[in-house]
Amino acid sequence: MKLNLPEELDFIRAGRLPQKTTNERLDGKVCIITGATSGVGYEAAKELALAGASIVTINRNKEKSERLSIEIEKISGLKPKYFIADFSDLIQVRIATEEILHDYQKIDVLINNAGVHMTTRQLTKEGHEMAFCVNHLAPFLITSMLLKRMVESAPSRIIQINSEGHRFNGLDINDLIWENRRYKGIKGYGASKTAQLMTVWELHELLQNKGVSIIAMHPGAVKSNIGTNNGKLYNLYSKYLIQPLLKEAKISGEAIYYLAASKEMEGISGKFYNLTNEEIPAKHARDRELGKKIFQISKKLTNLDKEDVYEV
Ligand SMILES: NC(=O)c1ccc[n+]([C@@H]2O[C@H](COP(=O)([O-])OP(=O)(O)OC[C@H]3O[C@@H](n4cnc5c(N)ncnc54)[C@H](OP(=O)(O)O)[C@@H]3O)[C@@H](O)[C@H]2O)c1
């Protein structure tokens, strides 16, 4: 039955569609995935490795990263290289990205996946709101620093693991650290994902005719460790009330593989996907005037405003 829903509810239509698949090989392709030690990123790393990709991960935990690399080597024969950075510390993120630039002359796919959901307001040591820093500023910094290398490696693809949670909004460019508002977890998450989504429209424009595509995707509502940093009560609530309603994160991994590898997605850029199906994002996230402002602010907050990373 065809649904005629208002565009705000387009996620219901997109969420009901069958998923697209591919069996395209990725042999010889370098795929960077952030936050691959659990959930969505872990499943994506496995799918891409099984298709032959050389996996490179950026995670915060060395032991988990080593375990992941050994596991992936067992299933694919190729041992992923990992770089360590806590995304709440932009200096660590910058150092890890510089190391990647040093080690990899070609980058075919970048998947910005690492993310958090905070139920309380926390500031990073550099003074950013935690979710905004981990979900938006850190991937903004990585992507910006890798742009030239990705243009040199064209055709290449950037995938932002975003969320339907961008619909909660919460983005106020005059109060990014929630000094003048009461912090609400879903609004803080919504602010970070809105900013991350707005980056897609700006970079899509910048990368026109450069052979680099950039898209964002919602990876489904799936079982993962997200939110488990929020204490015992939240974990109980999540375990008994939320997790039973969720799907297995394998569907996210399969969808990311489709977006990263399929012929159909070649050259497709500047769009938002619900798993493998295109969807209309929330109206506030399509406000290009605000998007340009948040882009400039993000450049300043990541100390990129005096660098030439966008001259691609
Ligand atoms: N699960 C869902 O239903 C859902 C829905 C919509 C969007 N998403 C998005 O999907 C992405 C992956 O989330 P997930 O659900 O798979 O959650 P997850 O299981 O908690 O995985 C998050 C990943 O990000 C890493 N990470 C968290 N904080 C970090 C930090 N400060 N520095 C570096 N890495 C950090 C985690 O590392 P550790 O293993 O060390 O904790 C882990 O590898 C996120 O961007 C999330 O917003 C998920």
The ligand as an ORCA input file, in Angstrom:
! r2SCAN-3c Opt
* xyz 0 1
  N      22.403      1.584     17.726
  C      21.468      2.280     17.118
  O      20.278      1.882     17.066
  C      21.817      3.560     16.437
  C      20.784      4.321     15.886
  C      21.090      5.510     15.227
  C      22.409      5.908     15.114
  N      23.415      5.164     15.683
  C      24.785      5.644     15.521
  O      25.642      4.571     15.192
  C      26.972      4.879     15.626
  C      27.536      3.680     16.358
  O      26.820      3.510     17.565
  P      26.451      2.078     18.169
  O      24.993      2.065     18.345
  O      27.110      1.021     17.413
  O      27.067      2.254     19.637
  P      28.232      1.486     20.405
  O      28.009      0.022     20.367
  O      28.326      2.139     21.733
  O      29.517      1.807     19.529
  C      30.063      3.102     19.542
  C      31.488      3.054     19.080
  O      32.017      4.385     19.249
  C      33.136      4.315     20.126
  N      33.240      5.499     20.971
  C      32.357      5.963     21.882
  N      32.850      7.046     22.499
  C      34.085      7.267     21.963
  C      35.103      8.215     22.207
  N      34.996      9.156     23.154
  N      36.238      8.136     21.480
  C      36.404      7.178     20.533
  N      35.470      6.228     20.279
  C      34.335      6.279     20.998
  C      32.904      3.075     20.981
  O      34.118      2.662     21.573
  P      34.160      1.690     22.868
  O      33.940      0.287     22.349
  O      35.530      1.901     23.412
  O      33.072      2.128     23.785
  C      32.365      2.123     19.930
  O      33.409      1.613     19.158
  C      26.875      6.131     16.471
  O      27.290      7.241     15.709
  C      25.399      6.228     16.787
  O      24.989      7.549     17.008
  C      23.146      4.001     16.337
*
